[in-house]
Amino acid sequence: MITSAQNQRVKDAARLRDRRQREKQRRFLIDGARELGRAIDGGCELIEVFVCPSLCQNNGTLNVVARLESTGAAIQSVTSEVFAKLAFGERSEGVLGVARTPRNSLADLRLGEWPLVAVVESIEKPGNLGAVLRSADAAGVSAVIATGGGTDLFNPNVIRASLGTVFTLPVRTASSDDALNWLREHRLDVFTARVDAPRLYTDVAYTGPTAIVLGSEVAGLSSVWNASGVTAIKLPMRGAADSLNIAAAAAVLFYEALRQRNL
């Protein structure tokens, strides 16, 4: 039982709250039983897990704790005071993992027949990215490619907002140029969501191999996506606002594709 917050393992894990430390150590934190369970489901490499027995009360948490031995991770028991130093916000489920950051690239992304791929560019708000991933998972999107600067796939708020689906969805990072070239190589129809597009999102077909590309609410999409063979589409805006939150726009577009594919 680790009883001191000054324990070196605890201090090293707590440093992973900082993005620079996540990148330096190539590790990240997974806080919460549901998220940790989905990380296990997705084959995420767990290095160690901190467990506070007095906080592990509900069946979901106890089930995840029971699965930890099969992962090969080092399991550390800690007091509630020590766990409070590691956990995020007011969460108190009593289980938190340290995982190795996977090396993801487009080169190892394999798609099935008639894929639907989402591309998000320069989404800096972790909660928005996590919400897009959650919608992509729900709508059966084949893969998500995050492009542009500022994206931190394993920010704790991405993991939380995605409900852990960041671990079970094929998610890759790439530059926008590389992403577009990859989409072309795999012969996907590319549709970009733009507020000034001439065509409504309901006037195009997503029934073939398709990519839906969304940009940040502030900057929109970069000029990379003005390329030939790319079709711009828009969602109708009937009120004062000229655009939807990216997560809301993504959900509308993903489910329109799902509808056209006969669910």
C-alpha positions as CSV (number, residue, x, y, z in Angstrom):
1,M,0.0,0.0,0.0
2,I,1.5,3.4,-1.1
3,T,0.6,5.9,1.7
4,S,2.7,8.9,0.6
5,A,2.1,11.3,-2.2
6,Q,5.9,11.7,-2.3
7,N,6.3,8.2,-3.6
8,Q,8.3,8.3,-6.8
9,R,5.8,6.2,-8.8
10,V,3.0,8.6,-7.7
11,K,5.1,11.7,-8.6
12,D,6.0,10.3,-12.0
13,A,2.3,9.5,-12.7
14,A,1.1,12.9,-11.5
15,R,3.5,14.6,-13.9
16,L,1.5,13.1,-16.8
17,R,-1.2,15.7,-16.2
18,D,1.1,17.9,-18.3
19,R,1.2,17.4,-22.0
20,R,4.9,18.0,-22.3
21,Q,5.5,15.2,-19.8
22,R,3.1,12.9,-21.7
23,E,5.1,13.5,-24.9
24,K,8.4,13.2,-23.1
25,Q,7.6,10.0,-21.3
26,R,5.3,8.6,-24.1
27,R,2.8,7.7,-21.4
28,F,-0.6,9.0,-20.4
29,L,-3.2,8.6,-17.7
30,I,-6.5,6.8,-17.9
31,D,-8.9,7.9,-15.1
32,G,-12.1,6.0,-14.5
33,A,-13.3,2.4,-14.7
34,R,-15.3,2.7,-17.9
35,E,-12.4,4.3,-19.7
36,L,-9.9,1.8,-18.3
37,G,-12.2,-1.1,-19.4
38,R,-12.3,0.2,-22.9
39,A,-8.6,0.7,-23.0
40,I,-8.2,-3.0,-22.1
41,D,-10.8,-3.9,-24.8
42,G,-8.8,-1.9,-27.3
43,G,-5.5,-3.6,-26.5
44,C,-4.0,-0.5,-25.0
45,E,-0.6,-1.3,-23.3
46,L,-1.1,-0.6,-19.6
47,I,2.2,-0.1,-17.6
48,E,0.8,0.3,-14.1
49,V,-2.5,0.8,-12.4
50,F,-3.2,2.6,-9.1
51,V,-6.1,1.1,-7.1
52,C,-7.7,2.6,-4.0
53,P,-9.6,-0.3,-2.4
54,S,-11.7,1.9,-0.2
55,L,-13.1,3.8,-3.3
56,C,-13.7,0.8,-5.5
57,Q,-17.4,0.3,-4.6
58,N,-19.5,-0.2,-7.6
59,N,-19.7,-3.3,-9.8
60,G,-18.3,-1.7,-12.9
61,T,-15.1,-0.7,-11.0
62,L,-14.8,-4.0,-9.3
63,N,-15.2,-5.8,-12.7
64,V,-12.4,-3.7,-14.2
65,V,-10.1,-4.3,-11.2
66,A,-10.7,-8.1,-11.6
67,R,-9.5,-7.8,-15.3
68,L,-6.2,-6.0,-14.4
69,E,-4.1,-9.1,-13.7
70,S,-4.6,-10.3,-17.3
71,T,-3.1,-7.1,-18.6
72,G,0.4,-7.6,-17.1
73,A,0.4,-4.1,-15.6
74,A,1.9,-3.5,-12.2
75,I,-0.9,-3.0,-9.7
76,Q,-0.3,-0.5,-6.9
77,S,-2.6,-0.1,-4.0
78,V,-2.9,3.5,-2.7
79,T,-4.7,5.4,0.1
80,S,-7.5,7.7,-0.8
81,E,-5.3,10.7,-0.1
82,V,-2.7,9.5,-2.6
83,F,-5.4,8.7,-5.1
84,A,-6.7,12.2,-4.8
85,K,-3.3,13.5,-6.1
86,L,-3.6,11.3,-9.2
87,A,-7.3,11.6,-10.1
88,F,-8.9,14.3,-12.2
89,G,-11.5,16.6,-10.8
90,E,-14.1,15.1,-8.5
91,R,-13.9,11.6,-9.9
92,S,-13.4,9.0,-7.2
93,E,-13.9,5.6,-8.8
94,G,-10.7,4.4,-7.2
95,V,-8.9,3.1,-10.3
96,L,-6.4,5.0,-12.6
97,G,-4.0,3.6,-15.2
98,V,-0.7,4.6,-16.8
99,A,-0.5,3.5,-20.4
100,R,2.1,3.7,-23.1
101,T,1.3,6.1,-25.9
102,P,0.7,4.0,-29.1
103,R,2.6,4.9,-32.3
104,N,-0.2,5.5,-34.7
105,S,0.3,6.3,-38.4
106,L,-1.8,6.2,-41.5
107,A,0.5,3.5,-43.0
108,D,-0.9,0.9,-40.6
109,L,-4.5,1.9,-41.0
110,R,-6.6,-0.8,-42.7
111,L,-10.1,-0.2,-43.9
112,G,-12.9,-2.6,-44.7
113,E,-15.2,-2.4,-47.7
114,W,-17.2,0.9,-48.1
115,P,-15.4,2.7,-45.3
116,L,-16.7,6.0,-43.7
117,V,-13.7,8.0,-42.4
118,A,-13.9,11.2,-40.4
119,V,-11.1,13.8,-40.6
120,V,-10.9,16.6,-38.0
121,E,-8.4,19.4,-38.5
122,S,-6.9,21.5,-35.7
123,I,-9.4,20.7,-33.0
124,E,-7.7,22.1,-30.0
125,K,-10.5,21.8,-27.4
126,P,-10.1,18.2,-25.9
127,G,-13.8,18.0,-25.0
128,N,-14.8,18.7,-28.6
129,L,-12.5,16.1,-30.0
130,G,-13.7,13.6,-27.5
131,A,-17.3,14.3,-28.4
132,V,-16.6,13.8,-32.1
133,L,-15.0,10.4,-31.3
134,R,-18.1,9.4,-29.2
135,S,-20.4,10.3,-32.2
136,A,-18.1,8.5,-34.6
137,D,-18.2,5.4,-32.5
138,A,-22.0,5.5,-32.2
139,A,-22.5,6.0,-36.0
140,G,-20.1,3.2,-36.9
141,V,-17.4,5.4,-38.5
142,S,-14.6,3.2,-39.7
143,A,-11.7,5.5,-38.5
144,V,-10.9,9.0,-37.4
145,I,-7.9,11.0,-38.6
146,A,-6.8,14.0,-36.5
147,T,-4.8,16.5,-38.4
148,G,-3.2,19.9,-37.8
149,G,-1.4,21.3,-34.7
150,G,-2.7,21.3,-31.2
151,T,-4.3,17.9,-31.2
152,D,-3.6,15.8,-28.1
153,L,-5.4,12.5,-28.5
154,F,-4.6,11.4,-25.0
155,N,-5.5,14.5,-23.1
156,P,-7.6,13.3,-20.1
157,N,-10.6,15.4,-21.3
158,V,-10.4,13.7,-24.7
159,I,-10.5,10.3,-23.0
160,R,-13.4,11.3,-20.7
161,A,-15.5,13.1,-23.4
162,S,-15.1,10.1,-25.7
163,L,-16.2,7.7,-23.0
164,G,-13.1,5.8,-23.7
165,T,-14.0,5.2,-27.4
166,V,-10.6,6.8,-28.3
167,F,-9.2,3.3,-27.4
168,T,-11.7,1.2,-29.4
169,L,-11.9,3.3,-32.6
170,P,-9.0,3.3,-35.1
171,V,-7.7,6.9,-34.5
172,R,-4.6,8.2,-36.3
173,T,-2.8,11.6,-36.5
174,A,-1.2,13.0,-39.6
175,S,-0.6,16.3,-41.4
176,S,-3.5,17.6,-43.5
177,D,-1.5,17.1,-46.7
178,D,-0.7,13.5,-45.8
179,A,-4.3,12.8,-44.8
180,L,-5.6,14.1,-48.2
181,N,-3.1,12.1,-50.1
182,W,-4.0,9.0,-48.2
183,L,-7.7,9.5,-48.8
184,R,-7.0,9.9,-52.5
185,E,-4.8,6.8,-52.6
186,H,-7.6,4.8,-51.1
187,R,-10.2,6.3,-53.5
188,L,-12.5,7.9,-51.0
189,D,-15.0,10.6,-51.9
190,V,-14.0,13.6,-49.8
191,F,-16.6,16.0,-48.4
192,T,-15.6,19.1,-46.4
193,A,-18.0,20.9,-44.1
194,R,-17.9,24.6,-44.8
195,V,-20.4,27.4,-43.9
196,D,-20.1,28.9,-47.4
197,A,-20.4,25.7,-49.4
198,P,-22.9,25.8,-52.3
199,R,-24.4,22.4,-51.7
200,L,-26.5,21.1,-48.8
201,Y,-25.2,18.1,-46.9
202,T,-28.4,16.2,-47.9
203,D,-27.7,16.7,-51.6
204,V,-24.7,14.4,-51.9
205,A,-24.2,10.6,-51.6
206,Y,-22.2,9.1,-48.8
207,T,-22.9,5.5,-49.9
208,G,-19.5,4.8,-51.4
209,P,-16.1,4.9,-49.7
210,T,-16.4,8.3,-48.0
211,A,-14.4,10.8,-45.9
212,I,-16.1,13.7,-44.0
213,V,-13.7,16.5,-43.1
214,L,-14.5,19.1,-40.4
215,G,-12.4,22.0,-39.1
216,S,-12.3,24.1,-36.0
217,E,-15.1,26.5,-35.3
218,V,-12.7,29.5,-35.2
219,A,-10.4,28.9,-38.2
220,G,-12.5,26.5,-40.3
221,L,-10.5,24.3,-42.7
222,S,-7.1,25.1,-44.1
223,S,-6.5,25.7,-47.8
224,V,-5.3,22.1,-48.2
225,W,-8.9,21.1,-48.5
226,N,-9.6,23.4,-51.4
227,A,-8.0,20.8,-53.7
228,S,-9.6,19.4,-56.8
229,G,-11.9,16.5,-56.3
230,V,-13.0,17.7,-52.9
231,T,-16.7,18.6,-52.5
232,A,-17.8,21.3,-50.0
233,I,-21.1,20.8,-48.2
234,K,-23.0,22.9,-45.6
235,L,-25.6,22.4,-42.9
236,P,-28.5,24.9,-43.1
237,M,-28.4,27.6,-40.4
238,R,-31.7,29.2,-39.7
239,G,-30.8,31.3,-36.7
240,A,-28.4,34.0,-35.8
241,A,-25.3,31.7,-35.5
242,D,-23.5,30.8,-38.6
243,S,-22.2,27.4,-37.6
244,L,-22.7,24.5,-35.2
245,N,-20.3,23.2,-32.6
246,I,-18.0,20.7,-34.4
247,A,-19.3,17.8,-32.3
248,A,-22.9,18.6,-33.2
249,A,-22.0,19.1,-36.9
250,A,-20.1,15.8,-36.9
251,A,-23.0,13.9,-35.4
252,V,-25.4,15.3,-38.0
253,L,-23.1,14.3,-40.9
254,F,-22.2,10.9,-39.5
255,Y,-25.9,10.0,-39.0
256,E,-26.9,11.2,-42.5
257,A,-24.2,8.9,-43.9
258,L,-25.6,6.1,-41.8
259,R,-29.1,6.8,-42.9
260,Q,-28.1,6.7,-46.6
261,R,-26.4,3.4,-46.0
262,N,-29.7,2.1,-44.7
263,L,-28.6,2.0,-41.1
